[in-house]
Amino acid sequence: MSQVIHVPQTMNIPLFVGQGKIEYGEKSVPAPGEGQLLLQVKANALCGSDRSQYYDGSTTVPGHEAAGIVVGAGEGATTAIGTHGVVFLMDFCGECRSCKLGFTNQCLQKRADYGFTHDGGYAPYIVINENVFFPVDPSIPLTEATMLLDIMGTGGHAIKRAKLVHPDIQSVLVAGAGPIGLGVLAMAKLLLGEETPVFIMDFVDYRLELAEKMGAIPVQLSNRSVTEVIREAGLEGVDIAIDTSGKTSGRRTSLDALNQRGVLICVGHGQELNLGISNDIIAPERAVLGSEYFQYNELAENHDLILKHLPYLQQIITHRYGMDQIQEAYELFFEGNTGKVLIEQ
């Protein structure tokens, strides 16, 4: 028997019409079907991957870093009404070869990307399949709970990918001090140890200053070279480099900074990487790996971490806006002088 508590019949939603313009319209509140949940969204974080939706428009309501409260459950769903939680971006099938091994970010029969193929977290209410919902402790504010997703999830997964090849990591370089780069920094400190030197490079002073407060060694690329700063710290190079910039130049600089056995993890989508296979890869036995989002089962590990380190992680969130300020939020975000920006409902 399906269960639903009282919710409105219609809701106001943002319309991403393209050319950096956001209008507002009305839509019916969806009803949860079998195995589905109706979530009242309380917070959704902005992400650089929203850029195409913001500038080119979107037929669905964007928002892929959502946190909220379950207010309805379809037949067969077992999550209790009133449960707080976050939404895993990818609706994985749970049955394919990848899913059975836990690689839910590599599902072979993915059913949805919430916020891209289906309405996401800028809608006041969304319907999701129950398998992508992850309950969180009510003591974690829902705005902060969004950090379990792209910040902690994507950042931590990149480090775990590097450890597959290089288990004895003693130094880290992060290319790009945007929200994902700050997430990589934070997770490097939490997973590898606070004493692990983490260099982070960017051109934006605001973000570099925030990274320094969080324990990084900043590299302002407009007047310093990465190699110079690494050597000033008493190192010849770094064990792993994680590129969140998606830029050819960022990837190349990262690769050149690697020690022997070093690992370059590419997180940022975008431009190409040009390799001299003999000198870059074979002789120094380096590796280049991709890292896409994270696995659903990593949420539980990160939930433990956020409970223990919430004040540290909270530093990444620098701006909070209401639903009627999404346009303003994106304008500021794409200028670069922010950490993580949140829309609260």
N, C-alpha and C positions, 0 to 999 in steps of 0.2 A: 504494500500500500504506500503510495507516495505521500510525502508530508511536506507542507509548505506553510510558513508563517506569513502573516500579512505583509505584502509588499505592494507598491503602487503598480498600476497597470501600464503606465508610460514613464519614460525617463528622458531627460535632456542629455544629448550626447554631443561631443565635439566632432565636427566634420573637417577632415584634413582635405581641403579642396585644391591644394597645390600652390606653388609659387610662394611658399612660406606663409600662407593664410589659413587661419582656423576660424570657421563659423560654427554655429550651433543649431541643432535640429532636435526633433523628437522621434522617439522610437518606442515600440512596445517592449516591456520587460519580458525577456524570454522565460519559458517554463522548462524546468529540468525534466529530461526524459529518463528512460531506464539507465541506471548506473551513473547518473549525472548529478551534479550539485549546482545550485544557484548560489552565487557568491555576491555579497554586497561589498564592492571594492572600497577600501579605505585609503589606499595609497598606491601609487605607481611611479616608478622612477624613469626619468628620461635616459636615453641611450644614444650613442653616436650612430648606431645602426638604424635609428628612426629617420635619419637624414633624408633618405629617398622618399619616405612617406610625407615628410614635412614639405619638401620642395616639389615633389611630383604628384602628390595627392594619394589618397587611399580609399578604396571602396569599403574597407572594413574599419572599425574603430581601432586605432593603434593602442599600443601599451603592452609590453611583454615582460614587465617586472612588477607584477601585481601582488598585493596582499589584501586580505579582507576577511569577512566573517560569513560562514555558511548560514544562509537564511532559508534554503529550500533543498530538498533531497528527493530525487526520483526513485521509482521502484527499484529495489535491489541495492541502493546505496546505503552504506552503513555509518557514514560520518554523522555525528550528532549535530543538530541545529545549534548554532552559537559557537561552533568551533572556529578558532582563529587559525589562519594559515596563509601559505603562499602558493603560487601557481608555477609549476615547472613548464617552461616554454613549449616543449615538444610533446605532443600526445603520442606516446610510444605504444606499440601494440601489445607488448608483453609476451609475445609468442614466437617471434622470429629468432634466428640464431643469435643476433646481437643482444636482444633483450634478455634471452635466457642466460647469457653470460654476464648480464649487468650493464652492458654497453647501451643504455637507453638513449644516449645522445647519438647513436649510430643505428637507430631502428631502421629496419629494411622495409617496413610498411607503415611509416609515420602517417598519422591521421590528421594532424593539425599542427600549426605553429600559431599559438594564441597571440593575438595582436597583429598578425600578418594575414593568415588565411581565414581566421575566425576573430570575431570581436574580442578586443583585449581590455586592458585595465583602465582606459580612460572612460569607459562606459560605467555608470554607477552600479549596474548589475550585469554579470556575465554568467553564462552556463559553460561548465567545463566537465570533462569526463573525470570521474572520481580518482582515477589512478594518477593524475598529475597534481593532485592537491596534496600538500604536505602540512600537517598540523604543527603549529608552533605554540610554545609556552605563552600563556596570556600575559606574563610579566614583560614580554618583549613588545614594545610599542610597534604597531603595524607598519608605521613608516620605516622604522629601523629593520623590521623583519624583511623588507625588500632586499636588504644587503645579502641575504642568504642566496640570492639568485646571481645576477651578473657579477657582483663584487666578490663575494666569498666563493661562490661556485666556480665561476670561470677562472678567477685568479688562482684558487687552490688546485683546480684540475690541471692547469698549465704546469705548476710545480710538480705535481704527481707524475705527469707525463715525463718531465725531465729526469725524475728520480728512477724511472724505469731503466734509463741508460746510464745515469751517473748517480749512484746511490750515496756518494760521499761529497755532497755539495758543500762548499765552504765560502762561496761568494756568488753574487747575483747582479746582473745588469738588467734594468727594465727600460725599454725604449718607449717613451710616451708616458707623461704623468697625468693623463686624463683619468676618468673614474676607473676604467679597467686597469690601467697601470697602477693606480693607488691601491686597488684591490689586490693586485699581484704583490705589491710591496707589503701590504698588511699580512697577507697569507704567508709570504716568505718569512716574516718575523715570527708568526705563530707556529708554522710548521717546521721551520729549520732552526729556530732559535733566535732570540732577540739580539744575540751577539754577532749574528751573520751579517757581514757588510752587504748592503743593498744599494747599488748605484742606480740613479734614475735620471734620465736625460729628457730634456724638453726645451722649448723656446719661451714658454709662458711662465713668467716669474711667479704669478699667483699660485700655480699648481706646484712649482718647485718648492716654494716656501711651505706649502701644506705638506708636501712629501718629506721635507726636512724635519718638520714638527713630529712626523710619524716615524722618524728614525732613519730616513734614507740619507745617502750622500748625494746631494743634487749636482747635476751637470748642466749648466746654462750653455747650450750649444752655440749661442750667438758670440760667445767670447772664450769658451774653453773646449778642448777636445776631450773625448771620453778617455782615451789612452793616458793623457796627461793627468787627469784626476785619479784614475785607477793607480797609476804609479806613485802619485803623491801619497796615496793611502798605504803604500808599501807592498803593492801587488803587481805582478807582471800582467795578469789578465784575470778573467772571471771564469768560473766553472760553468755557469749557465747564463744565457741571455734570453729574455722573453720580450718579443716584439709585439706591442699593442698598437703601434702606429699604423700598420698596414702600408708603410712607405718603403720603397726600394732603398732609399738612403738609410732609413732606420734599421732595416734588416742587415744591410751591408756593414754599417758601423758596428752593429751587435756581433756579427760573425767575426769581424776583424779583432774584436776585443776578447775572444774566447781563448782559454788555455787549451793545451792538448787534452783530448777526451771531452772537450766542451760540447755543450748541447744548445742549439738555437731552437727555441719554441716559437712558432708563428701563431699568434692569437688573432691579430688584427687582419681582417679581410682587406683586400685591395690590390696593391701593385705586385710586381714580380720580384724574384730574387735571382740574381745571376751568380752562378757558381763556377769557380775553377776547381774541377773535381779533385785533381791530384793535390794541389796545395791547400785547398780549403777543407777537403773532406778526408781523403785517403791517408795522406802522410800524418796528419795530427789525430786521426781517428775521431773526428768530430761527427756529430749527428744533427740533422735538421728534422724536426717533427712538427706536425700540425696539432692544434688543440682546439676542439670545437665545443663550446659551452661546457657542460659537465654531465655527470651521471646522476640520475635521481637518487641513488643510494648514498651519494656524498652529502645530501642535505642533512642526514642524521648526524654525521660527524661535525658538520659546520654548525649545526644547532647547538651542540655542546660547546663549541668554541665561542659562539656569540653570547651565550649565557655567561661565560667566564670573562670575556673581553669586550663587553658592550661599550664602555666609555672610550676605549682605544679606537674601535671601529666606527663609532659615531662621528669621529672627526672628518670622515670622508663625506658626510652629508653637510653641504654648506648652504643650500638654499631650499626653501619650502614655499610652495605656491598653492592657491586654491584652484578649483576646477575652472573658474572663469578667467584664470591668468595663464593658461597653457601657452598662448602666443608669446606673452612676455617671458615666460620661462625658457622657451626654445630660443628666443632671440638672444638672451643672455648666455645660455648654454653654448650655443654655436660660436659666440665670441671668444670663448675659451677661459674666461676668468671665473671658473667655478670648480668645485669638486662634483659630487653627485647632487643632482637637482631632483626634487620630489614634488609630485602633485598629490595633495591630500584632499580627501572628500569628507 
